């Protein structure tokens, strides 16, 4: 679970040619998002491709220590956009790199970027607002679920020590022996009376 941003066609009668975006995501899946402020400008332009020369996704693009998840979106076989998910737990820098890639890709496709959390289209002027909502969403996820999917900040899981170890078994055996002896002594004394 993470913060979602969606690229959609500008209108219902405008299908998108997603082959360039798919080829870019293929390349980024292998190399990761660049650490420069604008990953779209830093990514070499992708040559036009034939439909068979790229994968159809979904993609998991390395983004710093985190990931950017992406998948194509179509309606009745007509390409309409792409869905992006930035998993919670990453840094603000990772989010800003992902936003830059998504906004640049939408601009290249002559498409729009929709933010479901804000409930509206967003552009380059709304990056700080998206980041603020991402912080809110991430805090809400921690409050409600207790954690988020990204476990990079969590330590290694260690099993708790056993409740009964060798020493406590010996102590319990000795105590059990004393209880049995006292019980036998009590029964013998009752019998002798």
Residue frames as qw, qx, qy, qz and C-alpha x, y, z in Angstrom:
[[0.000, 0.890, 0.455, 0.000, 0.00, 0.00, 0.00],
 [0.448, -0.178, 0.057, 0.874, 1.28, 3.41, -0.89],
 [0.180, 0.643, 0.113, -0.736, 0.58, 6.76, -2.45],
 [0.573, 0.398, 0.658, 0.284, -1.08, 6.52, -5.86],
 [0.158, 0.604, -0.175, -0.762, -0.72, 8.79, -8.87],
 [0.648, 0.387, 0.653, 0.066, -2.48, 8.05, -12.16],
 [0.011, 0.316, -0.452, -0.834, -1.71, 9.09, -15.72],
 [0.483, 0.511, 0.692, -0.165, -4.90, 9.28, -17.79],
 [0.320, 0.365, 0.515, 0.707, -5.76, 10.36, -21.32],
 [0.027, 0.094, 0.128, -0.987, -6.95, 13.94, -21.59],
 [0.598, 0.140, 0.020, -0.789, -10.32, 12.83, -22.98],
 [0.765, 0.047, 0.602, -0.223, -12.42, 9.72, -23.60],
 [0.790, 0.600, 0.109, -0.057, -11.79, 9.90, -27.35],
 [0.262, 0.826, -0.490, 0.096, -8.00, 10.17, -26.95],
 [0.970, -0.200, -0.022, 0.133, -6.34, 6.77, -26.46],
 [0.224, -0.859, 0.438, 0.142, -2.70, 6.94, -25.45],
 [0.803, 0.419, -0.405, 0.126, 0.30, 5.41, -27.17],
 [0.648, -0.709, 0.257, -0.108, 1.92, 3.85, -24.12],
 [0.933, 0.212, -0.104, 0.270, 4.73, 2.06, -25.95],
 [0.341, 0.643, -0.338, 0.596, 7.28, 4.82, -25.17],
 [0.495, -0.619, 0.332, -0.511, 6.23, 4.85, -21.51],
 [0.981, -0.160, 0.085, -0.072, 6.44, 1.05, -21.32],
 [0.778, 0.408, -0.218, 0.425, 9.91, 1.12, -22.91],
 [0.013, 0.698, -0.366, 0.615, 11.02, 3.83, -20.45],
 [0.735, -0.486, 0.273, -0.385, 9.70, 1.76, -17.52],
 [0.980, 0.108, -0.088, 0.141, 11.52, -1.32, -18.88],
 [0.526, 0.547, -0.320, 0.568, 14.77, 0.67, -18.95],
 [0.256, -0.645, 0.350, -0.630, 14.19, 2.17, -15.49],
 [0.923, -0.319, 0.029, -0.215, 13.33, -1.23, -14.01],
 [0.891, 0.166, -0.185, 0.380, 16.84, -2.36, -14.92],
 [0.446, 0.391, -0.247, 0.766, 18.68, 0.84, -13.91],
 [0.313, -0.587, -0.551, 0.504, 16.42, 2.49, -11.32],
 [0.092, 0.961, 0.231, 0.124, 15.31, 6.11, -11.09],
 [0.533, 0.403, -0.229, 0.708, 18.28, 8.47, -11.36],
 [0.436, -0.557, -0.461, 0.536, 19.16, 10.46, -8.25],
 [0.157, 0.124, 0.148, 0.968, 19.01, 13.75, -10.17],
 [0.265, 0.275, 0.425, -0.821, 16.14, 16.13, -9.39],
 [0.661, 0.418, -0.019, -0.624, 14.42, 15.50, -12.74],
 [0.589, -0.135, 0.784, 0.141, 14.54, 11.79, -13.70],
 [0.669, 0.641, 0.371, -0.056, 12.72, 12.48, -16.97],
 [0.286, 0.914, -0.275, -0.079, 15.43, 14.88, -18.16],
 [0.289, -0.620, 0.728, 0.047, 18.18, 12.55, -16.91],
 [0.738, 0.121, 0.664, -0.004, 16.69, 9.51, -18.64],
 [0.095, -0.244, 0.619, 0.740, 17.92, 9.20, -22.21],
 [0.628, 0.271, -0.037, -0.729, 15.10, 9.52, -24.74],
 [0.610, 0.036, 0.791, -0.025, 13.55, 6.23, -25.73],
 [0.105, 0.186, -0.666, -0.715, 13.53, 5.39, -29.40],
 [0.735, 0.075, -0.040, -0.672, 10.14, 4.56, -30.91],
 [0.256, -0.207, 0.942, -0.069, 9.39, 0.92, -30.34],
 [0.522, -0.103, -0.668, -0.519, 7.26, -1.74, -31.82],
 [0.718, -0.456, 0.048, -0.523, 4.65, -3.19, -29.46],
 [0.965, -0.103, -0.232, 0.062, 6.60, -6.45, -29.06],
 [0.561, 0.437, -0.401, 0.578, 9.86, -4.73, -28.01],
 [0.141, -0.401, 0.501, -0.754, 8.71, -3.85, -24.48],
 [0.149, -0.230, -0.934, 0.231, 6.95, -5.66, -21.68],
 [0.309, -0.595, -0.463, -0.579, 3.36, -4.99, -20.69],
 [0.226, -0.493, 0.444, -0.713, 4.25, -4.59, -17.01],
 [0.296, -0.951, -0.068, -0.061, 3.70, -4.45, -14.17],
 [0.545, 0.525, -0.361, 0.545, 7.00, -2.80, -13.26],
 [0.642, -0.731, -0.126, 0.195, 8.85, -2.41, -10.00],
 [0.483, 0.710, -0.156, 0.487, 11.39, 0.37, -10.49],
 [0.632, -0.328, -0.348, 0.609, 14.17, 0.85, -7.90],
 [0.000, 0.861, 0.111, 0.497, 13.91, 4.34, -6.41],
 [0.154, -0.684, 0.528, -0.480, 16.73, 5.01, -3.97],
 [0.110, -0.176, 0.929, -0.306, 16.16, 2.49, -1.17],
 [0.569, 0.298, 0.535, -0.549, 12.49, 2.15, -2.14],
 [0.296, 0.190, 0.821, 0.451, 10.52, 1.21, -5.24],
 [0.414, 0.315, -0.027, -0.853, 8.03, 2.72, -7.65],
 [0.420, 0.227, 0.878, 0.031, 5.33, 0.28, -8.75],
 [0.340, 0.399, -0.218, -0.823, 3.67, 0.84, -12.15],
 [0.403, 0.253, 0.871, 0.120, 1.10, -0.89, -14.34],
 [0.092, -0.065, -0.474, -0.873, -0.73, 0.06, -17.52],
 [0.352, 0.388, 0.620, -0.584, -4.44, 0.89, -17.44],
 [0.129, -0.008, -0.651, -0.748, -6.81, 0.18, -20.31],
 [0.542, 0.262, 0.459, -0.653, -10.57, 0.21, -20.84],
 [0.826, 0.417, 0.317, -0.207, -11.95, -2.51, -23.09],
 [0.825, 0.148, 0.302, 0.455, -8.51, -3.02, -24.61],
 [0.323, 0.829, 0.064, 0.451, -7.95, 0.69, -25.31],
 [0.579, -0.088, -0.364, 0.725, -4.89, 2.12, -23.50],
 [0.179, -0.890, -0.297, -0.295, -5.99, 4.93, -21.20],
 [0.134, -0.866, 0.336, -0.346, -2.98, 5.46, -18.92],
 [0.621, 0.155, -0.679, 0.360, -0.79, 4.07, -16.20],
 [0.638, -0.733, -0.112, -0.206, -1.19, 3.61, -12.44],
 [0.445, 0.456, -0.555, 0.535, 1.78, 4.38, -10.18],
 [0.727, -0.650, -0.200, -0.095, 2.16, 3.45, -6.53],
 [0.259, 0.601, -0.541, 0.528, 4.89, 4.87, -4.25],
 [0.701, -0.367, -0.601, 0.113, 5.02, 2.51, -1.23],
 [0.383, -0.883, 0.057, -0.266, 4.88, 4.20, 2.17],
 [0.830, -0.472, 0.103, 0.279, 8.04, 4.33, 4.25],
 [0.680, 0.343, 0.118, 0.637, 10.30, 5.90, 1.68],
 [0.314, -0.393, -0.124, 0.855, 11.92, 9.30, 1.85],
 [0.295, 0.809, 0.235, -0.452, 10.52, 12.58, 0.55],
 [0.007, 0.600, -0.574, -0.557, 13.34, 12.70, -1.99],
 [0.222, 0.060, 0.940, 0.250, 12.22, 9.33, -3.41],
 [0.294, 0.673, 0.636, -0.238, 8.65, 10.62, -3.66],
 [0.160, 0.812, -0.092, -0.554, 9.76, 13.80, -5.44],
 [0.089, -0.360, 0.783, 0.500, 11.77, 11.76, -7.97],
 [0.250, 0.331, 0.906, 0.083, 8.73, 9.57, -8.65],
 [0.247, 0.789, 0.389, -0.407, 6.47, 12.62, -9.05],
 [0.057, 0.682, -0.397, -0.611, 8.95, 14.20, -11.49],
 [0.150, -0.091, 0.906, 0.385, 8.99, 11.01, -13.58],
 [0.237, 0.533, 0.807, -0.093, 5.19, 10.72, -13.60],
 [0.189, 0.827, 0.180, -0.499, 4.59, 14.40, -14.44],
 [0.010, -0.567, 0.578, 0.587, 7.25, 14.34, -17.18],
 [0.202, 0.092, 0.937, 0.268, 5.84, 11.15, -18.66],
 [0.259, 0.689, 0.633, -0.240, 2.31, 12.61, -18.68],
 [0.123, 0.786, -0.125, -0.593, 3.59, 15.74, -20.41],
 [0.094, -0.329, 0.794, 0.503, 5.32, 13.61, -23.06],
 [0.152, 0.302, 0.930, 0.142, 2.08, 11.67, -23.63],
 [0.237, -0.232, -0.199, -0.922, -0.09, 14.83, -23.66],
 [0.535, -0.446, -0.713, -0.083, -2.01, 13.27, -20.77],
 [0.340, -0.713, 0.157, -0.593, -3.02, 14.39, -17.27],
 [0.358, 0.083, -0.824, 0.431, -1.94, 13.24, -13.81],
 [0.593, -0.561, -0.233, -0.528, -4.72, 12.51, -11.33],
 [0.121, 0.256, -0.775, 0.565, -4.11, 12.25, -7.58],
 [0.517, -0.441, -0.679, -0.278, -6.87, 10.11, -6.00],
 [0.450, -0.379, -0.564, 0.580, -5.89, 11.23, -2.49],
 [0.021, -0.252, -0.078, 0.964, -6.42, 14.90, -3.39],
 [0.408, 0.570, 0.689, -0.184, -9.32, 14.02, -5.71],
 [0.367, 0.883, 0.043, -0.289, -8.13, 16.14, -8.61],
 [0.773, 0.509, -0.040, 0.378, -5.64, 16.60, -11.42],
 [0.492, -0.769, 0.132, 0.386, -2.19, 17.77, -10.38],
 [0.634, 0.717, -0.083, 0.277, 0.66, 19.45, -12.21],
 [0.625, 0.241, -0.347, 0.656, 4.17, 20.72, -11.52],
 [0.124, -0.543, 0.183, -0.810, 2.77, 23.52, -9.35],
 [0.771, -0.449, -0.029, -0.451, 1.10, 21.06, -6.98],
 [0.684, 0.225, -0.643, 0.260, 4.19, 19.00, -6.04],
 [0.034, 0.272, -0.621, 0.734, 4.42, 20.49, -2.54],
 [0.671, -0.137, 0.145, -0.714, 0.71, 19.84, -1.97],
 [0.885, 0.097, -0.426, -0.158, 1.14, 16.21, -3.09],
 [0.461, 0.271, -0.685, 0.495, 4.11, 15.82, -0.72],
 [0.293, -0.255, 0.460, -0.798, 2.07, 17.26, 2.17],
 [0.839, -0.050, -0.045, -0.540, -0.80, 14.82, 1.45],
 [0.762, 0.229, -0.595, 0.110, 1.72, 11.95, 1.18],
 [0.126, 0.291, -0.682, 0.659, 2.99, 12.82, 4.69],
 [0.590, -0.142, 0.273, -0.747, -0.60, 12.85, 5.99],
 [0.891, 0.104, -0.294, -0.331, -1.38, 9.52, 4.32],
 [0.591, 0.283, -0.687, 0.314, 1.80, 7.93, 5.63],
 [0.127, -0.251, 0.608, -0.742, 1.06, 9.14, 9.20],
 [0.755, -0.054, 0.071, -0.650, -2.51, 7.84, 8.91],
 [0.830, 0.183, -0.517, -0.102, -1.23, 4.43, 7.74],
 [0.344, 0.251, -0.739, 0.522, 1.08, 4.17, 10.76],
 [0.371, -0.171, 0.438, -0.801, -1.74, 5.23, 13.13],
 [0.825, 0.052, -0.028, -0.563, -4.29, 2.81, 11.68],
 [0.922, 0.192, -0.334, -0.040, -2.23, -0.20, 10.67],
 [0.736, -0.626, 0.206, 0.156, 0.69, 0.27, 13.04],
 [0.453, -0.389, 0.552, 0.581, 3.15, 0.09, 10.17],
 [0.591, 0.639, -0.144, -0.471, 3.43, 0.29, 6.41],
 [0.965, 0.261, 0.021, 0.009, 4.56, -2.16, 3.79],
 [0.510, 0.676, -0.400, 0.350, 8.10, -0.80, 3.56],
 [0.832, -0.544, -0.082, 0.069, 10.07, -2.59, 6.28],
 [0.608, 0.523, -0.287, 0.524, 13.47, -1.03, 5.59],
 [0.114, -0.658, 0.363, -0.650, 13.41, 0.82, 8.92],
 [0.856, -0.413, 0.071, -0.303, 12.48, -2.25, 10.95],
 [0.192, -0.598, 0.777, -0.048, 15.11, -4.36, 12.69],
 [0.446, 0.144, -0.861, -0.200, 15.62, -8.03, 12.10],
 [0.781, -0.372, -0.073, -0.496, 12.99, -10.22, 13.73],
 [0.209, 0.302, -0.881, 0.299, 14.25, -12.38, 16.58],
 [0.643, -0.392, -0.614, -0.238, 12.16, -15.01, 18.29],
 [0.452, -0.707, 0.274, -0.470, 11.42, -14.47, 21.99],
 [0.061, 0.369, -0.898, 0.230, 13.29, -16.70, 24.42],
 [0.532, -0.258, -0.776, -0.221, 11.47, -19.92, 25.31],
 [0.551, -0.630, 0.026, -0.546, 9.16, -19.75, 28.30],
 [0.869, -0.424, 0.251, -0.037, 10.59, -22.96, 29.77],
 [0.433, 0.694, -0.573, 0.045, 14.33, -23.44, 29.36],
 [0.711, 0.092, -0.670, 0.191, 16.63, -26.18, 30.69],
 [0.132, 0.185, -0.612, 0.758, 17.20, -24.49, 34.06],
 [0.534, -0.131, 0.193, -0.813, 13.50, -23.92, 34.70],
 [0.829, 0.002, -0.477, -0.294, 12.78, -27.56, 33.76],
 [0.525, 0.103, -0.721, 0.439, 15.26, -28.76, 36.42],
 [0.142, -0.133, 0.461, -0.866, 13.75, -26.42, 39.04],
 [0.708, -0.071, -0.102, -0.695, 10.22, -27.58, 38.16],
 [0.774, 0.043, -0.631, -0.038, 11.32, -31.25, 38.39],
 [0.305, 0.101, -0.696, 0.643, 12.84, -30.70, 41.85],
 [0.375, -0.089, 0.282, -0.879, 9.74, -28.83, 43.07],
 [0.786, -0.017, -0.359, -0.503, 7.54, -31.58, 41.65],
 [0.622, 0.079, -0.741, 0.241, 9.66, -34.16, 43.48],
 [0.030, 0.091, -0.599, 0.795, 9.28, -32.30, 46.79],
 [0.596, -0.063, 0.019, -0.800, 5.52, -32.05, 46.30],
 [0.804, 0.014, -0.548, -0.230, 5.31, -35.80, 45.64],
 [0.447, 0.092, -0.739, 0.496, 7.47, -36.57, 48.71],
 [0.209, -0.086, 0.436, -0.871, 5.36, -34.30, 50.97],
 [0.727, -0.037, -0.208, -0.653, 2.20, -35.87, 49.61],
 [0.739, 0.045, -0.672, 0.028, 3.56, -39.39, 50.28],
 [0.219, 0.100, -0.677, 0.695, 4.65, -38.41, 53.80],
 [0.446, -0.081, 0.204, -0.868, 1.18, -37.01, 54.43],
 [0.808, -0.010, -0.391, -0.440, -0.50, -40.19, 53.18],
 [0.607, 0.078, -0.733, 0.298, 1.83, -42.39, 55.25],
 [0.000, 0.101, -0.575, 0.812, 1.19, -40.31, 58.39],
 [0.639, -0.068, -0.017, -0.766, -2.58, -40.53, 57.79],
 [0.801, 0.048, -0.570, -0.176, -2.25, -44.28, 57.38],
 [0.453, 0.093, -0.722, 0.515, -0.24, -44.66, 60.63],
 [0.280, -0.230, 0.341, -0.867, -2.75, -42.74, 62.73]]
